[in-house]
Amino acid sequence: MYKGLKASIINRIFMLTHLTEPFRHYKFLLSQLILRDIKSRYKQSVIGYAWVLINPLLQLLVYSFVFSVVFRFPSNDIPYSVFLFVGLLPWIYVQTVITNSTLALVDNRELLKKVAFPREVFIYSIVISKLVDLFFASLVLAAFIFFYQVSLSTSTWYIFPLLGIQILLVTGIGLVFSTANLFYRDIQYLSNLILMLWMYVSPIVYPLSLVPEEWIWIYKLNPMVGIIEGYRSALFGYSFDTGTILWAFVISSVVFIFGFVMFKRMEKVFADLV
């Protein structure tokens, strides 16, 4: 029993060192991949990085018209544009990270074949570079909050641990999808379908109050429910649904651990598959 416990502790420590290895020993490679992603994304574009702001703004305008003018969804006494933006920005982050992570190993096939380094650095670089996009897009949200004179709650700082939960979730999914896409290239198309369906079962364009009471417990199994509702509660001073947020944290942690273990076990055959 003692030997088994000791082995379990050693395995956990070994796994932890693998988790942080790209940040400890491959910081230069990680930083270069992040910069490459940021610089190359809009390299041939006329207006360049302004697309980081234009993309969510255009989506905001369309969704605001459809769901505040045509269907008239309630927004809990918050201007609908602000209410929507708080859900839309985290979703765009999820969508872009997962979409790019799914193709990360295939798109970097030359590096996979020639250089030895922990392959998860590709996924980490995407997660971090998309955080830069999220930061600049959040400045637009700040402008909307200022324009509509929405008072922020003293609990606003809770957005940071919520963001940490979200990062765990998208990193885990990115690790799973990037690995699976090497074996089955259909995953890149399946991921787009999953993301489309996932968006409509998340409280992005509508409030949680519209979900029928008999379905709410199933609905809350979606970890994005706790994350998005948590962001709104943090910013606008709503009461926190602690149980749903805790569930989101548990699911995100499980997805991340599963994704990381799967990724590392399959890593040795990546170069053969690309």
VOPA-821005 format. One record per residue (C-alpha): residue in three letters; x, y, z; residue number from 1. Coordinates in Angstrom, 2 decimals. Example, Ala and Ser with C-alpha at 12.3 -4.5 7.8 and 13.67 -1.06 7.14 Angstrom:
BEGIN
@r=ALA xx=12.30 yy=-4.50 zz=7.80 k=1;
@r=SER xx=13.67 yy=-1.06 zz=7.14 k=2;
This chain:
BEGIN
@r=MET xx=0.00 yy=0.00 zz=0.00 k=1;
@r=TYR xx=2.82 yy=2.39 zz=0.90 k=2;
@r=LYS xx=4.64 yy=1.61 zz=-2.34 k=3;
@r=GLY xx=1.47 yy=2.19 zz=-4.34 k=4;
@r=LEU xx=0.88 yy=5.56 zz=-2.67 k=5;
@r=LYS xx=4.50 yy=6.55 zz=-3.23 k=6;
@r=ALA xx=4.28 yy=5.60 zz=-6.92 k=7;
@r=SER xx=1.07 yy=7.60 zz=-7.28 k=8;
@r=ILE xx=2.70 yy=10.70 zz=-5.77 k=9;
@r=ILE xx=5.75 yy=10.32 zz=-8.03 k=10;
@r=ASN xx=3.52 yy=9.97 zz=-11.10 k=11;
@r=ARG xx=1.62 yy=13.14 zz=-10.18 k=12;
@r=ILE xx=4.84 yy=15.10 zz=-9.67 k=13;
@r=PHE xx=6.16 yy=13.75 zz=-12.98 k=14;
@r=MET xx=2.94 yy=14.82 zz=-14.72 k=15;
@r=LEU xx=3.15 yy=18.28 zz=-13.14 k=16;
@r=THR xx=6.68 yy=18.75 zz=-14.45 k=17;
@r=HIS xx=5.44 yy=17.83 zz=-17.94 k=18;
@r=LEU xx=2.61 yy=20.36 zz=-17.64 k=19;
@r=THR xx=4.97 yy=23.22 zz=-16.95 k=20;
@r=GLU xx=7.88 yy=22.09 zz=-19.13 k=21;
@r=PRO xx=7.07 yy=24.41 zz=-22.09 k=22;
@r=PHE xx=7.09 yy=27.39 zz=-19.71 k=23;
@r=ARG xx=10.31 yy=26.38 zz=-17.97 k=24;
@r=HIS xx=12.56 yy=25.03 zz=-20.74 k=25;
@r=TYR xx=10.95 yy=26.16 zz=-24.00 k=26;
@r=LYS xx=10.02 yy=29.76 zz=-23.20 k=27;
@r=PHE xx=11.76 yy=31.11 zz=-26.30 k=28;
@r=LEU xx=10.02 yy=28.67 zz=-28.64 k=29;
@r=LEU xx=6.68 yy=29.37 zz=-26.97 k=30;
@r=SER xx=7.13 yy=33.13 zz=-27.28 k=31;
@r=GLN xx=8.16 yy=32.82 zz=-30.94 k=32;
@r=LEU xx=5.11 yy=30.73 zz=-31.76 k=33;
@r=ILE xx=2.86 yy=33.25 zz=-30.01 k=34;
@r=LEU xx=4.42 yy=36.15 zz=-31.93 k=35;
@r=ARG xx=4.23 yy=34.21 zz=-35.20 k=36;
@r=ASP xx=0.52 yy=33.56 zz=-34.67 k=37;
@r=ILE xx=-0.19 yy=37.20 zz=-33.83 k=38;
@r=LYS xx=1.85 yy=38.64 zz=-36.70 k=39;
@r=SER xx=0.86 yy=36.21 zz=-39.43 k=40;
@r=ARG xx=-2.85 yy=36.12 zz=-38.73 k=41;
@r=TYR xx=-3.63 yy=39.32 zz=-40.62 k=42;
@r=LYS xx=-0.36 yy=39.69 zz=-42.54 k=43;
@r=GLN xx=-1.99 yy=40.14 zz=-45.97 k=44;
@r=SER xx=-4.93 yy=42.12 zz=-44.60 k=45;
@r=VAL xx=-5.55 yy=45.77 zz=-45.46 k=46;
@r=ILE xx=-6.67 yy=46.81 zz=-41.99 k=47;
@r=GLY xx=-4.62 yy=44.19 zz=-40.15 k=48;
@r=TYR xx=-5.20 yy=43.67 zz=-36.46 k=49;
@r=ALA xx=-8.30 yy=45.86 zz=-36.48 k=50;
@r=TRP xx=-10.16 yy=42.65 zz=-37.40 k=51;
@r=VAL xx=-9.78 yy=41.65 zz=-33.74 k=52;
@r=LEU xx=-12.23 yy=44.47 zz=-32.95 k=53;
@r=ILE xx=-14.32 yy=44.40 zz=-36.12 k=54;
@r=ASN xx=-15.17 yy=40.69 zz=-35.91 k=55;
@r=PRO xx=-16.90 yy=40.79 zz=-32.49 k=56;
@r=LEU xx=-18.46 yy=44.17 zz=-33.29 k=57;
@r=LEU xx=-20.11 yy=42.84 zz=-36.44 k=58;
@r=GLN xx=-21.38 yy=39.78 zz=-34.59 k=59;
@r=LEU xx=-22.64 yy=42.04 zz=-31.82 k=60;
@r=LEU xx=-24.57 yy=44.22 zz=-34.27 k=61;
@r=VAL xx=-26.23 yy=41.25 zz=-35.98 k=62;
@r=TYR xx=-27.12 yy=39.42 zz=-32.78 k=63;
@r=SER xx=-28.28 yy=42.63 zz=-31.08 k=64;
@r=PHE xx=-30.68 yy=43.37 zz=-33.93 k=65;
@r=VAL xx=-32.04 yy=39.82 zz=-34.15 k=66;
@r=PHE xx=-32.40 yy=39.13 zz=-30.45 k=67;
@r=SER xx=-33.29 yy=42.57 zz=-29.08 k=68;
@r=VAL xx=-35.44 yy=43.90 zz=-31.95 k=69;
@r=VAL xx=-36.88 yy=40.84 zz=-33.69 k=70;
@r=PHE xx=-37.19 yy=38.35 zz=-30.84 k=71;
@r=ARG xx=-36.76 yy=40.77 zz=-27.92 k=72;
@r=PHE xx=-34.93 yy=38.60 zz=-25.41 k=73;
@r=PRO xx=-34.85 yy=40.01 zz=-21.86 k=74;
@r=SER xx=-31.47 yy=41.06 zz=-20.48 k=75;
@r=ASN xx=-32.06 yy=41.51 zz=-16.74 k=76;
@r=ASP xx=-32.18 yy=45.34 zz=-16.79 k=77;
@r=ILE xx=-28.81 yy=45.54 zz=-18.54 k=78;
@r=PRO xx=-28.61 yy=47.09 zz=-22.05 k=79;
@r=TYR xx=-28.85 yy=44.11 zz=-24.38 k=80;
@r=SER xx=-25.65 yy=45.00 zz=-26.27 k=81;
@r=VAL xx=-23.65 yy=44.88 zz=-23.03 k=82;
@r=PHE xx=-25.44 yy=41.73 zz=-21.85 k=83;
@r=LEU xx=-24.69 yy=40.03 zz=-25.18 k=84;
@r=PHE xx=-21.09 yy=41.18 zz=-25.39 k=85;
@r=VAL xx=-20.26 yy=39.69 zz=-21.98 k=86;
@r=GLY xx=-21.34 yy=36.28 zz=-23.30 k=87;
@r=LEU xx=-20.09 yy=36.72 zz=-26.86 k=88;
@r=LEU xx=-16.46 yy=37.58 zz=-26.09 k=89;
@r=PRO xx=-15.77 yy=34.42 zz=-24.03 k=90;
@r=TRP xx=-17.48 yy=32.37 zz=-26.71 k=91;
@r=ILE xx=-15.36 yy=33.85 zz=-29.51 k=92;
@r=TYR xx=-12.30 yy=32.93 zz=-27.43 k=93;
@r=VAL xx=-13.54 yy=29.34 zz=-27.09 k=94;
@r=GLN xx=-14.35 yy=29.12 zz=-30.77 k=95;
@r=THR xx=-11.06 yy=30.50 zz=-32.07 k=96;
@r=VAL xx=-8.87 yy=28.50 zz=-29.68 k=97;
@r=ILE xx=-10.58 yy=25.19 zz=-30.47 k=98;
@r=THR xx=-10.71 yy=25.82 zz=-34.23 k=99;
@r=ASN xx=-7.03 yy=26.73 zz=-34.43 k=100;
@r=SER xx=-5.90 yy=24.04 zz=-31.97 k=101;
@r=THR xx=-7.62 yy=21.32 zz=-33.99 k=102;
@r=LEU xx=-5.36 yy=22.13 zz=-36.96 k=103;
@r=ALA xx=-2.25 yy=23.00 zz=-34.93 k=104;
@r=LEU xx=-0.34 yy=19.75 zz=-35.37 k=105;
@r=VAL xx=-1.25 yy=19.35 zz=-39.04 k=106;
@r=ASP xx=-0.30 yy=22.94 zz=-39.83 k=107;
@r=ASN xx=3.08 yy=22.52 zz=-38.11 k=108;
@r=ARG xx=3.98 yy=19.17 zz=-39.66 k=109;
@r=GLU xx=7.47 yy=20.31 zz=-40.70 k=110;
@r=LEU xx=8.43 yy=21.24 zz=-37.15 k=111;
@r=LEU xx=6.97 yy=17.99 zz=-35.85 k=112;
@r=LYS xx=9.23 yy=15.97 zz=-38.12 k=113;
@r=LYS xx=12.46 yy=17.89 zz=-37.58 k=114;
@r=VAL xx=12.70 yy=19.28 zz=-34.04 k=115;
@r=ALA xx=12.37 yy=17.59 zz=-30.64 k=116;
@r=PHE xx=10.29 yy=19.54 zz=-28.12 k=117;
@r=PRO xx=7.03 yy=19.04 zz=-26.16 k=118;
@r=ARG xx=4.29 yy=19.22 zz=-28.80 k=119;
@r=GLU xx=1.75 yy=20.79 zz=-26.44 k=120;
@r=VAL xx=3.65 yy=24.05 zz=-26.93 k=121;
@r=PHE xx=1.59 yy=24.51 zz=-30.12 k=122;
@r=ILE xx=-1.67 yy=24.41 zz=-28.17 k=123;
@r=TYR xx=-0.35 yy=26.62 zz=-25.39 k=124;
@r=SER xx=0.80 yy=29.23 zz=-27.91 k=125;
@r=ILE xx=-2.68 yy=29.38 zz=-29.46 k=126;
@r=VAL xx=-4.38 yy=29.67 zz=-26.07 k=127;
@r=ILE xx=-2.10 yy=32.58 zz=-25.11 k=128;
@r=SER xx=-2.19 yy=34.40 zz=-28.46 k=129;
@r=LYS xx=-5.98 yy=34.31 zz=-28.48 k=130;
@r=LEU xx=-5.90 yy=35.84 zz=-24.99 k=131;
@r=VAL xx=-4.29 yy=38.87 zz=-26.63 k=132;
@r=ASP xx=-7.25 yy=39.09 zz=-29.01 k=133;
@r=LEU xx=-9.63 yy=38.72 zz=-26.07 k=134;
@r=PHE xx=-7.91 yy=41.54 zz=-24.21 k=135;
@r=PHE xx=-8.23 yy=44.01 zz=-27.09 k=136;
@r=ALA xx=-11.83 yy=42.99 zz=-27.79 k=137;
@r=SER xx=-12.57 yy=43.54 zz=-24.09 k=138;
@r=LEU xx=-11.61 yy=47.19 zz=-24.56 k=139;
@r=VAL xx=-14.65 yy=47.48 zz=-26.83 k=140;
@r=LEU xx=-16.78 yy=45.96 zz=-24.07 k=141;
@r=ALA xx=-15.35 yy=48.53 zz=-21.66 k=142;
@r=ALA xx=-16.35 yy=51.28 zz=-24.10 k=143;
@r=PHE xx=-19.90 yy=49.92 zz=-24.27 k=144;
@r=ILE xx=-20.11 yy=49.76 zz=-20.48 k=145;
@r=PHE xx=-18.94 yy=53.37 zz=-20.27 k=146;
@r=PHE xx=-21.33 yy=54.51 zz=-23.04 k=147;
@r=TYR xx=-24.37 yy=52.90 zz=-21.42 k=148;
@r=GLN xx=-23.18 yy=53.97 zz=-17.95 k=149;
@r=VAL xx=-23.50 yy=50.47 zz=-16.54 k=150;
@r=SER xx=-22.31 yy=50.28 zz=-12.95 k=151;
@r=LEU xx=-19.84 yy=47.47 zz=-12.35 k=152;
@r=SER xx=-19.98 yy=45.34 zz=-9.22 k=153;
@r=THR xx=-17.25 yy=45.15 zz=-6.61 k=154;
@r=SER xx=-17.04 yy=41.44 zz=-7.50 k=155;
@r=THR xx=-15.69 yy=42.26 zz=-10.99 k=156;
@r=TRP xx=-12.29 yy=40.78 zz=-10.12 k=157;
@r=TYR xx=-13.92 yy=37.30 zz=-10.08 k=158;
@r=ILE xx=-13.65 yy=37.34 zz=-13.88 k=159;
@r=PHE xx=-9.99 yy=36.29 zz=-13.49 k=160;
@r=PRO xx=-10.58 yy=32.92 zz=-11.76 k=161;
@r=LEU xx=-13.47 yy=32.35 zz=-14.17 k=162;
@r=LEU xx=-11.09 yy=33.02 zz=-17.06 k=163;
@r=GLY xx=-8.73 yy=30.46 zz=-15.52 k=164;
@r=ILE xx=-11.51 yy=27.86 zz=-15.58 k=165;
@r=GLN xx=-12.24 yy=28.70 zz=-19.20 k=166;
@r=ILE xx=-8.57 yy=28.39 zz=-20.15 k=167;
@r=LEU xx=-8.46 yy=24.92 zz=-18.57 k=168;
@r=LEU xx=-11.51 yy=23.91 zz=-20.60 k=169;
@r=VAL xx=-10.38 yy=25.17 zz=-24.01 k=170;
@r=THR xx=-6.82 yy=23.91 zz=-23.54 k=171;
@r=GLY xx=-8.09 yy=20.43 zz=-22.71 k=172;
@r=ILE xx=-10.44 yy=20.38 zz=-25.71 k=173;
@r=GLY xx=-7.67 yy=21.74 zz=-27.92 k=174;
@r=LEU xx=-5.34 yy=18.93 zz=-26.84 k=175;
@r=VAL xx=-8.00 yy=16.29 zz=-27.53 k=176;
@r=PHE xx=-9.10 yy=17.65 zz=-30.90 k=177;
@r=SER xx=-5.58 yy=18.27 zz=-32.19 k=178;
@r=THR xx=-4.61 yy=14.70 zz=-31.35 k=179;
@r=ALA xx=-7.79 yy=13.18 zz=-32.79 k=180;
@r=ASN xx=-7.44 yy=15.23 zz=-35.97 k=181;
@r=LEU xx=-4.13 yy=13.53 zz=-36.75 k=182;
@r=PHE xx=-5.86 yy=10.16 zz=-36.76 k=183;
@r=TYR xx=-9.13 yy=11.26 zz=-38.36 k=184;
@r=ARG xx=-9.08 yy=14.45 zz=-40.43 k=185;
@r=ASP xx=-12.88 yy=14.59 zz=-40.22 k=186;
@r=ILE xx=-12.44 yy=15.99 zz=-36.71 k=187;
@r=GLN xx=-11.77 yy=19.48 zz=-38.10 k=188;
@r=TYR xx=-15.22 yy=19.46 zz=-39.72 k=189;
@r=LEU xx=-16.88 yy=17.80 zz=-36.75 k=190;
@r=SER xx=-15.44 yy=20.44 zz=-34.42 k=191;
@r=ASN xx=-17.16 yy=23.21 zz=-36.39 k=192;
@r=LEU xx=-20.50 yy=21.41 zz=-36.05 k=193;
@r=ILE xx=-19.95 yy=20.84 zz=-32.33 k=194;
@r=LEU xx=-19.10 yy=24.51 zz=-31.80 k=195;
@r=MET xx=-22.21 yy=25.66 zz=-33.64 k=196;
@r=LEU xx=-24.47 yy=23.42 zz=-31.56 k=197;
@r=TRP xx=-22.59 yy=24.26 zz=-28.35 k=198;
@r=MET xx=-23.17 yy=27.97 zz=-28.88 k=199;
@r=TYR xx=-26.94 yy=27.57 zz=-29.00 k=200;
@r=VAL xx=-27.04 yy=25.50 zz=-25.82 k=201;
@r=SER xx=-25.04 yy=28.16 zz=-23.96 k=202;
@r=PRO xx=-26.57 yy=31.35 zz=-22.48 k=203;
@r=ILE xx=-24.83 yy=33.73 zz=-24.89 k=204;
@r=VAL xx=-27.65 yy=35.49 zz=-26.73 k=205;
@r=TYR xx=-30.38 yy=34.74 zz=-24.19 k=206;
@r=PRO xx=-30.61 yy=34.75 zz=-20.38 k=207;
@r=LEU xx=-30.63 yy=31.59 zz=-18.31 k=208;
@r=SER xx=-34.14 yy=32.48 zz=-17.11 k=209;
@r=LEU xx=-35.56 yy=31.45 zz=-20.51 k=210;
@r=VAL xx=-34.53 yy=27.81 zz=-20.04 k=211;
@r=PRO xx=-37.55 yy=25.74 zz=-18.90 k=212;
@r=GLU xx=-37.34 yy=24.73 zz=-15.24 k=213;
@r=GLU xx=-37.63 yy=21.01 zz=-16.00 k=214;
@r=TRP xx=-34.56 yy=21.17 zz=-18.28 k=215;
@r=ILE xx=-32.37 yy=23.50 zz=-16.26 k=216;
@r=TRP xx=-30.39 yy=20.78 zz=-14.47 k=217;
@r=ILE xx=-29.44 yy=19.16 zz=-17.78 k=218;
@r=TYR xx=-28.67 yy=22.55 zz=-19.29 k=219;
@r=LYS xx=-26.27 yy=23.39 zz=-16.46 k=220;
@r=LEU xx=-24.18 yy=20.31 zz=-17.23 k=221;
@r=ASN xx=-22.70 yy=22.47 zz=-19.99 k=222;
@r=PRO xx=-19.59 yy=24.03 zz=-18.35 k=223;
@r=MET xx=-19.97 yy=27.21 zz=-20.41 k=224;
@r=VAL xx=-23.19 yy=27.95 zz=-18.51 k=225;
@r=GLY xx=-21.32 yy=28.38 zz=-15.24 k=226;
@r=ILE xx=-18.53 yy=30.35 zz=-16.92 k=227;
@r=ILE xx=-20.70 yy=32.82 zz=-18.85 k=228;
@r=GLU xx=-23.23 yy=33.29 zz=-16.05 k=229;
@r=GLY xx=-20.29 yy=33.71 zz=-13.70 k=230;
@r=TYR xx=-18.90 yy=36.54 zz=-15.85 k=231;
@r=ARG xx=-22.26 yy=38.32 zz=-15.81 k=232;
@r=SER xx=-22.64 yy=37.84 zz=-12.08 k=233;
@r=ALA xx=-19.13 yy=39.18 zz=-11.48 k=234;
@r=LEU xx=-19.66 yy=42.29 zz=-13.63 k=235;
@r=PHE xx=-23.26 yy=43.15 zz=-12.85 k=236;
@r=GLY xx=-23.54 yy=42.04 zz=-9.22 k=237;
@r=TYR xx=-25.97 yy=39.15 zz=-9.73 k=238;
@r=SER xx=-25.94 yy=36.39 zz=-7.14 k=239;
@r=PHE xx=-23.40 yy=33.69 zz=-8.00 k=240;
@r=ASP xx=-24.63 yy=30.20 zz=-8.81 k=241;
@r=THR xx=-21.73 yy=28.64 zz=-6.92 k=242;
@r=GLY xx=-22.77 yy=25.07 zz=-7.66 k=243;
@r=THR xx=-22.83 yy=25.62 zz=-11.43 k=244;
@r=ILE xx=-19.47 yy=27.42 zz=-11.36 k=245;
@r=LEU xx=-17.95 yy=24.64 zz=-9.25 k=246;
@r=TRP xx=-19.29 yy=22.09 zz=-11.72 k=247;
@r=ALA xx=-17.72 yy=24.05 zz=-14.58 k=248;
@r=PHE xx=-14.39 yy=23.96 zz=-12.72 k=249;
@r=VAL xx=-14.61 yy=20.20 zz=-12.14 k=250;
@r=ILE xx=-15.53 yy=19.45 zz=-15.76 k=251;
@r=SER xx=-12.85 yy=21.80 zz=-17.09 k=252;
@r=SER xx=-10.21 yy=20.21 zz=-14.87 k=253;
@r=VAL xx=-11.22 yy=16.68 zz=-15.93 k=254;
@r=VAL xx=-11.22 yy=17.66 zz=-19.62 k=255;
@r=PHE xx=-7.79 yy=19.27 zz=-19.28 k=256;
@r=ILE xx=-6.24 yy=16.30 zz=-17.45 k=257;
@r=PHE xx=-7.78 yy=13.82 zz=-19.90 k=258;
@r=GLY xx=-6.64 yy=15.91 zz=-22.86 k=259;
@r=PHE xx=-3.10 yy=16.29 zz=-21.56 k=260;
@r=VAL xx=-2.68 yy=12.59 zz=-20.72 k=261;
@r=MET xx=-4.10 yy=11.58 zz=-24.11 k=262;
@r=PHE xx=-1.87 yy=14.08 zz=-25.91 k=263;
@r=LYS xx=1.33 yy=12.94 zz=-24.18 k=264;
@r=ARG xx=0.59 yy=9.25 zz=-24.72 k=265;
@r=MET xx=0.04 yy=9.77 zz=-28.45 k=266;
@r=GLU xx=2.88 yy=12.28 zz=-28.85 k=267;
@r=LYS xx=5.46 yy=9.69 zz=-29.91 k=268;
@r=VAL xx=3.52 yy=8.85 zz=-33.10 k=269;
@r=PHE xx=2.67 yy=12.43 zz=-34.17 k=270;
@r=ALA xx=5.57 yy=12.68 zz=-36.64 k=271;
@r=ASP xx=4.51 yy=9.42 zz=-38.32 k=272;
@r=LEU xx=0.92 yy=10.57 zz=-38.79 k=273;
@r=VAL xx=1.44 yy=14.02 zz=-40.31 k=274;
